[in-house]
Amino acid sequence: MADFIGQRLGNYRLLHLLGRGGFAQVYLGEHLRLGTQAAIKLLSTHLADVEVEKFLAEARIIARLEHPHIIRILDFDQAQDIPFLVMSYAPNGTLRGRHPKGTRLPLDIILTYLKQAACALQYAHDGKLVHRDIKPENMLLGRHDDILLSDFGIAVVAHSSRSLNTQEIIGTVSYMAPEQIQGKPRPASDQYAMGVVLYEWLCGSPPFHGTAAEIATQHLHAALPPLREQVPNIPPAIEAVVLKALEKDPHRRFASVQELATAFEQACQGFLPATGTVFPHPTALVSAGTQTPGQASFHASLTLAESKLQLPKHNKRGKRGISRRALLFGALVLAGTGGGLALLTHSHKPAMGTTLVTYTGHLSQVATVAWSPDGTRLASASAGLEKTVQIWDVTSGATIYTYRSHTLGVNAVAWSPDGQYIASASLDGTVRVWQAS
């Protein structure tokens, strides 16, 4: 396809290329009068006059999708017989760009991504629309690192030209369900693709490898390589959820993609520390003090290095514990130690500007913090993809509680005067008051 940089399409001038795929190029466009930005997707196909109406009909269906986790289609048209779509712009790229191939993701992040993607897919499925091409490249990141699914049905539009048969396989073979390979996609096909994505996020690679034909044959006939072979310490309940989503018979999968997300979240309970759980390789395992044997290996990357926490039992005045004054003015420096935390003691008052405590429990941008009335706890809120409020002990750096009820980032928190409650305000338009002690 020709280079369109600098050219005008509709009301937009194309500024630069954002990316290209098998059937489209995506440019950043600027509205000529409003100055607003949008993503302009040019499909790599030409439409004859008789095909324009079919393209418009497909595009109208996609444009009706209005959901906080789906990229909006703002306009569609054609120029020089090339169809193009104007879409809302996701400035933070794709999940593939954020997490390159081979990356194992923290369990907390996986769950966050899954819940948002499943919510969007369930909305589409309820509207009788199947995505057909779920993969990390089609999961974009919004301004607050929220997940935005793109290319809903775009593959179908791209294949609507006379040069391609609409019965041909549409999608990406590495993530494609057996029935979709056979030309019979359904909502359960998107669930299967989401299962492949989960498999990849957990162990670093999709289950099947080879040429496109070889991968398709494996999806159809080969047994799924057990996750535990690559991740020996994976909890059986989590593996069971992924394997069910990847059943070759669509009737044996979960009843819906939302049910998959719910089952995965339930399987994760007990394995969601605030600092995030990455499944380590067996050689990286360390013990985790107070956890069960199974949790100890699973939480290897998050251990608080308890053997290094040397908190004095008594101070010079005979008082137990560490006072807030000692914390702030003379006692502690909290330092990261490869996924754990260590406290270093000092015998003198640090110089002004010295960092006393560093808390690394959040996995995305922190928007606000608030001291508890008694000065022993902090509440910190994430404005990014986590959407959490975390309460932590300022003397030890330990997480006390993680609040997860908001559906978008949290940008304000406040304690009640008695320290019993917290009010949290979110980009989801809600203020929630909840028990904090």
C-alpha positions as CSV (number, residue, x, y, z in Angstrom):
1,M,0.0,0.0,0.0
2,A,1.2,3.5,-0.8
3,D,2.5,5.9,1.9
4,F,-0.3,8.3,2.9
5,I,1.6,10.6,5.3
6,G,0.7,14.2,4.8
7,Q,-2.4,13.4,2.7
8,R,-6.0,14.2,3.6
9,L,-8.6,11.6,4.1
10,G,-12.1,13.0,4.9
11,N,-11.7,15.6,7.6
12,Y,-8.3,14.3,8.7
13,R,-4.7,14.9,7.7
14,L,-2.4,11.9,8.2
15,L,0.5,12.8,10.4
16,H,2.5,9.6,10.7
17,L,2.3,5.8,10.5
18,L,1.3,4.1,13.8
19,G,1.6,0.5,12.6
20,R,0.7,-2.0,9.9
21,G,-0.8,-5.4,9.9
22,G,-1.8,-8.1,7.4
23,F,-4.8,-6.2,6.0
24,A,-4.4,-2.6,7.1
25,Q,-2.2,0.4,7.9
26,V,-3.0,2.7,10.8
27,Y,-2.0,6.4,10.8
28,L,-2.3,9.1,13.4
29,G,-4.6,11.7,12.0
30,E,-5.5,15.2,13.0
31,H,-8.9,16.8,12.4
32,L,-8.5,19.7,10.0
33,R,-10.8,22.1,12.0
34,L,-10.9,20.7,15.5
35,G,-7.3,19.8,15.9
36,T,-8.3,16.5,17.7
37,Q,-6.4,13.3,17.0
38,A,-7.7,9.9,15.8
39,A,-6.4,6.7,14.5
40,I,-7.1,6.2,10.8
41,K,-7.1,2.6,9.6
42,L,-6.8,2.1,5.8
43,L,-7.7,-1.4,4.7
44,S,-5.5,-3.1,2.2
45,T,-8.2,-3.8,-0.2
46,H,-10.1,-2.1,-3.0
47,L,-13.9,-2.1,-3.2
48,A,-15.9,-2.1,-6.3
49,D,-19.1,0.0,-6.4
50,V,-21.3,-3.0,-5.7
51,E,-19.2,-3.8,-2.6
52,V,-19.4,-0.4,-1.0
53,E,-22.8,-1.0,0.6
54,K,-21.7,-4.2,2.1
55,F,-18.6,-2.5,3.6
56,L,-20.8,0.3,5.0
57,A,-23.3,-2.3,6.5
58,E,-20.4,-4.1,8.2
59,A,-18.9,-0.8,9.5
60,R,-22.3,0.4,10.8
61,I,-22.5,-2.7,13.0
62,I,-19.0,-2.1,14.4
63,A,-19.7,1.6,14.9
64,R,-22.6,0.8,17.2
65,L,-20.3,-0.8,19.8
66,E,-20.1,1.6,22.7
67,H,-18.3,0.3,25.6
68,P,-15.5,1.7,27.9
69,H,-13.1,-1.1,26.9
70,I,-13.8,-1.1,23.1
71,I,-12.2,1.3,20.6
72,R,-14.9,3.5,19.1
73,I,-15.4,3.8,15.4
74,L,-16.0,7.5,14.8
75,D,-16.4,7.5,11.0
76,F,-15.9,5.4,7.9
77,D,-15.6,6.2,4.2
78,Q,-13.5,5.3,1.2
79,A,-10.9,7.3,-0.8
80,Q,-9.6,6.1,-4.2
81,D,-11.6,2.9,-3.7
82,I,-9.7,2.2,-0.5
83,P,-12.0,1.9,2.6
84,F,-10.8,3.6,5.8
85,L,-12.1,3.9,9.3
86,V,-11.7,6.7,11.8
87,M,-11.2,5.3,15.3
88,S,-10.5,6.8,18.8
89,Y,-6.8,7.0,19.4
90,A,-5.2,4.9,22.2
91,P,-1.9,6.8,23.0
92,N,-0.1,4.0,25.0
93,G,0.2,1.4,22.3
94,T,-0.7,-2.3,22.4
95,L,-0.3,-5.0,25.0
96,R,2.2,-6.6,22.7
97,G,4.3,-3.5,22.7
98,R,4.0,-3.2,26.5
99,H,4.8,-6.9,27.0
100,P,7.0,-8.3,24.2
101,K,6.8,-12.0,23.3
102,G,8.4,-14.2,25.9
103,T,7.3,-12.1,28.8
104,R,5.6,-13.7,31.8
105,L,3.1,-11.3,33.4
106,P,2.3,-10.8,37.1
107,L,-0.9,-12.6,38.0
108,D,-2.5,-9.4,39.3
109,I,-2.0,-7.7,35.9
110,I,-3.2,-10.8,34.0
111,L,-6.4,-10.7,36.0
112,T,-6.9,-7.0,35.4
113,Y,-6.4,-7.4,31.7
114,L,-8.7,-10.4,31.5
115,K,-11.6,-8.8,33.4
116,Q,-11.6,-5.7,31.2
117,A,-11.3,-7.7,27.9
118,A,-13.9,-10.2,29.0
119,C,-16.3,-7.4,29.9
120,A,-15.9,-5.9,26.4
121,L,-16.2,-9.3,24.7
122,Q,-19.3,-10.2,26.7
123,Y,-20.9,-6.9,25.6
124,A,-20.2,-7.8,22.0
125,H,-21.3,-11.3,22.3
126,D,-24.6,-10.2,23.8
127,G,-25.0,-8.1,20.7
128,K,-24.4,-11.1,18.5
129,L,-21.0,-10.0,17.3
130,V,-17.9,-12.2,17.4
131,H,-14.4,-10.5,17.4
132,R,-12.6,-13.3,15.6
133,D,-9.1,-11.9,16.1
134,I,-8.3,-11.7,19.9
135,K,-4.6,-11.3,20.5
136,P,-2.3,-8.9,22.4
137,E,-1.8,-6.8,19.3
138,N,-5.5,-6.0,19.2
139,M,-5.6,-5.0,22.9
140,L,-4.7,-1.3,23.1
141,L,-3.9,0.8,26.2
142,G,-5.9,4.0,26.8
143,R,-4.8,7.2,28.5
144,H,-5.0,5.6,31.9
145,D,-3.7,2.2,30.8
146,D,-7.2,0.8,30.5
147,I,-7.7,-2.0,28.0
148,L,-9.4,-1.1,24.7
149,L,-10.2,-3.9,22.3
150,S,-9.7,-3.0,18.7
151,D,-10.5,-4.5,15.3
152,F,-14.0,-5.7,16.2
153,G,-15.1,-7.3,13.0
154,I,-12.6,-5.3,11.0
155,A,-11.2,-8.6,9.6
156,V,-14.6,-9.4,8.2
157,V,-14.8,-6.0,6.6
158,A,-11.3,-6.4,5.1
159,H,-12.3,-9.8,3.6
160,S,-15.5,-8.4,2.1
161,S,-13.8,-7.5,-1.2
162,R,-14.2,-9.5,-4.3
163,S,-10.6,-10.6,-4.1
164,L,-11.2,-12.6,-0.9
165,N,-13.9,-15.2,-0.1
166,T,-15.7,-14.4,3.1
167,Q,-15.7,-18.1,4.0
168,E,-11.9,-18.1,4.2
169,I,-10.3,-18.3,7.6
170,I,-10.3,-14.9,9.3
171,G,-8.1,-14.3,12.3
172,T,-4.6,-15.1,13.6
173,V,-3.8,-18.8,13.6
174,S,-1.8,-18.9,16.8
175,Y,-4.9,-17.8,18.7
176,M,-7.6,-19.4,16.6
177,A,-10.1,-21.9,17.9
178,P,-10.6,-25.2,16.0
179,E,-14.1,-24.4,14.9
180,Q,-12.9,-21.0,13.6
181,I,-10.2,-22.8,11.6
182,Q,-13.1,-24.8,10.1
183,G,-14.9,-21.6,9.1
184,K,-17.5,-21.7,11.9
185,P,-16.6,-19.0,14.4
186,R,-18.9,-18.3,17.4
187,P,-18.6,-16.5,20.7
188,A,-16.8,-19.5,22.2
189,S,-14.1,-18.9,19.6
190,D,-13.2,-15.6,21.2
191,Q,-13.1,-17.4,24.6
192,Y,-10.6,-19.9,23.1
193,A,-8.4,-17.1,21.8
194,M,-8.5,-15.4,25.2
195,G,-7.5,-18.7,26.7
196,V,-4.4,-18.8,24.4
197,V,-3.6,-15.3,25.5
198,L,-3.8,-16.3,29.2
199,Y,-1.6,-19.3,28.5
200,E,1.0,-17.0,26.9
201,W,0.9,-14.5,29.7
202,L,1.4,-17.2,32.3
203,C,4.3,-19.0,30.7
204,G,5.7,-16.6,28.1
205,S,4.6,-18.4,24.9
206,P,1.5,-19.7,23.2
207,P,0.9,-23.4,23.3
208,F,1.6,-24.3,19.7
209,H,4.4,-23.4,17.4
210,G,5.4,-24.0,13.7
211,T,4.2,-22.9,10.3
212,A,0.6,-21.5,10.0
213,A,-0.5,-24.9,8.7
214,E,1.3,-26.8,11.5
215,I,-0.2,-24.6,14.2
216,A,-3.7,-24.9,12.7
217,T,-3.3,-28.7,12.7
218,Q,-2.2,-28.7,16.3
219,H,-5.2,-26.5,17.3
220,L,-7.5,-29.1,15.6
221,H,-5.9,-32.3,16.8
222,A,-2.9,-32.0,19.2
223,A,-3.2,-32.3,23.0
224,L,-2.5,-29.0,24.7
225,P,0.9,-28.9,26.4
226,P,0.3,-28.8,30.1
227,L,1.1,-25.4,31.7
228,R,2.7,-27.1,34.6
229,E,5.5,-28.4,32.3
230,Q,6.7,-24.8,31.8
231,V,5.4,-23.4,35.2
232,P,5.8,-26.3,37.7
233,N,4.5,-24.2,40.6
234,I,1.3,-23.0,38.9
235,P,-1.7,-23.6,41.2
236,P,-3.8,-26.4,39.8
237,A,-7.0,-24.3,39.9
238,I,-5.5,-21.7,37.6
239,E,-4.3,-24.2,35.1
240,A,-7.7,-25.9,35.1
241,V,-9.4,-22.7,34.2
242,V,-7.1,-22.1,31.3
243,L,-7.4,-25.7,30.0
244,K,-11.2,-25.5,30.1
245,A,-11.2,-22.3,28.0
246,L,-8.9,-24.2,25.6
247,E,-11.1,-27.2,25.1
248,K,-11.3,-28.2,21.5
249,D,-15.0,-28.8,21.7
250,P,-16.6,-25.3,22.1
251,H,-19.5,-26.9,24.1
252,R,-17.0,-28.0,26.8
253,R,-15.7,-24.5,27.4
254,F,-17.2,-22.0,29.9
255,A,-20.7,-20.9,29.1
256,S,-19.5,-17.4,28.4
257,V,-16.3,-15.4,28.4
258,Q,-17.5,-13.6,31.5
259,E,-17.8,-16.9,33.2
260,L,-14.2,-17.6,32.2
261,A,-13.1,-14.3,33.9
262,T,-15.0,-15.1,37.0
263,A,-13.6,-18.6,37.3
264,F,-10.0,-17.3,36.8
265,E,-10.5,-14.6,39.5
266,Q,-11.8,-17.2,41.9
267,A,-8.8,-19.5,41.1
268,C,-6.4,-16.6,41.8
269,Q,-7.6,-16.0,45.4
270,G,-4.8,-16.4,47.8
271,F,-2.2,-15.7,45.1
272,L,-2.6,-12.0,44.6
273,P,-0.1,-10.1,46.8
274,A,0.0,-6.4,46.3
275,T,3.4,-6.5,44.6
276,G,2.2,-8.8,41.8
277,T,2.9,-12.5,41.3
278,V,5.1,-13.5,38.4
279,F,5.5,-17.3,37.9
280,P,9.2,-17.7,38.4
281,H,11.4,-20.4,36.9
282,P,12.1,-23.2,39.3
283,T,15.7,-22.1,39.8
284,A,14.4,-18.7,41.2
285,L,12.3,-20.1,44.0
286,V,12.8,-18.9,47.5
287,S,10.8,-19.5,50.7
288,A,8.3,-17.0,51.9
289,G,8.1,-17.3,55.7
290,T,4.5,-17.2,56.7
291,Q,3.0,-18.6,53.5
292,T,2.0,-22.2,52.8
293,P,4.5,-24.3,50.9
294,G,2.5,-23.9,47.7
295,Q,2.2,-20.2,48.1
296,A,5.8,-19.8,49.1
297,S,7.1,-20.9,45.7
298,F,4.4,-19.1,43.9
299,H,5.2,-15.9,45.6
300,A,8.9,-16.2,45.1
301,S,9.3,-12.8,43.4
302,L,7.4,-11.0,46.1
303,T,8.9,-12.1,49.4
304,L,9.5,-9.3,51.8
305,A,12.9,-10.7,52.6
306,E,11.8,-11.2,56.2
307,S,15.2,-12.5,57.3
308,K,16.6,-9.0,56.5
309,L,13.9,-7.1,58.4
310,Q,15.8,-6.1,61.6
311,L,13.2,-4.1,63.5
312,P,14.4,-3.2,67.1
313,K,12.2,-4.7,69.8
314,H,12.9,-1.7,72.2
315,N,14.2,1.8,71.7
316,K,16.4,3.6,74.2
317,R,13.4,4.8,76.2
318,G,12.1,1.2,76.6
319,K,9.1,1.6,74.3
320,R,8.1,-1.2,72.1
321,G,8.0,-1.0,68.3
322,I,9.0,2.0,66.2
323,S,7.4,5.4,66.6
324,R,6.3,7.5,63.7
325,R,9.0,10.0,64.7
326,A,11.6,7.2,64.5
327,L,10.3,6.2,61.1
328,L,10.3,9.7,59.7
329,F,13.4,11.2,61.2
330,G,16.0,8.7,62.3
331,A,15.4,5.0,61.8
332,L,14.5,3.5,58.5
333,V,15.4,3.4,54.8
334,L,13.2,1.0,52.9
335,A,15.1,-0.3,49.9
336,G,14.0,-2.7,47.0
337,T,16.0,-6.0,46.9
338,G,15.1,-7.8,43.7
339,G,11.4,-8.1,44.4
340,G,11.8,-8.2,48.2
341,L,12.1,-5.3,50.6
342,A,14.8,-4.6,53.2
343,L,14.9,-2.1,56.1
344,L,18.3,-0.4,56.8
345,T,18.9,1.3,60.1
346,H,20.7,4.5,60.7
347,S,22.0,5.9,63.9
348,H,21.7,9.6,62.9
349,K,19.1,11.9,61.5
350,P,19.1,11.7,57.7
351,A,19.7,14.9,55.8
352,M,16.8,16.9,54.5
353,G,15.5,15.3,51.3
354,T,16.7,11.8,52.2
355,T,14.2,9.1,51.0
356,L,13.1,7.2,54.1
357,V,10.6,4.8,52.7
358,T,9.9,3.5,49.2
359,Y,6.8,1.4,48.6
360,T,6.7,-0.5,45.3
361,G,3.4,-2.4,45.7
362,H,1.7,-0.7,42.8
363,L,2.1,-1.9,39.2
364,S,0.9,1.3,37.5
365,Q,0.8,5.1,38.0
366,V,0.0,6.2,41.6
367,A,-2.4,9.1,41.6
368,T,-2.7,10.0,45.3
369,V,-1.8,9.0,48.9
370,A,-3.3,9.8,52.3
371,W,-2.1,9.3,55.9
372,S,-4.3,7.5,58.4
373,P,-5.3,9.7,61.3
374,D,-3.0,7.9,63.7
375,G,0.0,8.1,61.3
376,T,0.6,4.3,61.1
377,R,-0.8,3.6,57.7
378,L,-0.9,5.0,54.2
379,A,-3.6,4.6,51.6
380,S,-2.3,4.9,48.0
381,A,-4.4,4.8,44.9
382,S,-3.6,3.7,41.3
383,A,-4.9,5.8,38.4
384,G,-3.8,3.2,35.9
385,L,-4.7,-0.3,34.9
386,E,-4.8,-1.6,38.5
387,K,-7.7,0.5,39.7
388,T,-6.8,-0.3,43.3
389,V,-6.4,1.4,46.6
390,Q,-3.7,-0.2,48.8
391,I,-3.4,0.3,52.6
392,W,0.1,-0.4,53.9
393,D,2.0,-0.3,57.2
394,V,4.5,2.5,57.1
395,T,6.9,0.9,59.6
396,S,7.3,-2.4,57.7
397,G,6.2,-1.7,54.2
398,A,3.7,-4.6,54.4
399,T,0.5,-4.4,52.5
400,I,-2.5,-4.6,54.9
401,Y,-5.3,-4.6,52.3
402,T,-6.0,-4.1,48.6
403,Y,-9.4,-2.6,47.6
404,R,-10.5,-3.6,44.1
405,S,-14.1,-2.6,43.6
406,H,-13.5,0.3,41.2
407,T,-13.8,-0.3,37.4
408,L,-11.5,2.5,36.4
409,G,-8.5,4.3,37.9
410,V,-8.8,5.8,41.4
411,N,-7.6,9.5,41.7
412,A,-8.5,10.5,45.2
413,V,-8.7,8.9,48.7
414,A,-9.6,10.2,52.1
415,W,-9.7,8.6,55.6
416,S,-12.5,9.2,58.0
417,P,-11.5,11.1,61.2
418,D,-11.6,7.9,63.3
419,G,-9.6,5.9,60.8
420,Q,-12.3,3.3,60.3
421,Y,-13.3,4.1,56.8
422,I,-11.8,5.3,53.5
423,A,-13.6,7.2,50.7
424,S,-12.2,6.6,47.2
425,A,-13.1,8.5,44.1
426,S,-12.6,7.0,40.7
427,L,-12.7,7.8,37.0
428,D,-15.6,5.4,36.8
429,G,-17.7,8.2,38.2
430,T,-18.2,6.7,41.7
431,V,-17.2,7.6,45.2
432,R,-17.1,4.5,47.4
433,V,-16.9,4.4,51.2
434,W,-15.5,1.2,52.6
435,Q,-14.3,-0.4,55.8
436,A,-10.5,0.3,56.3
437,S,-9.8,-1.4,59.7
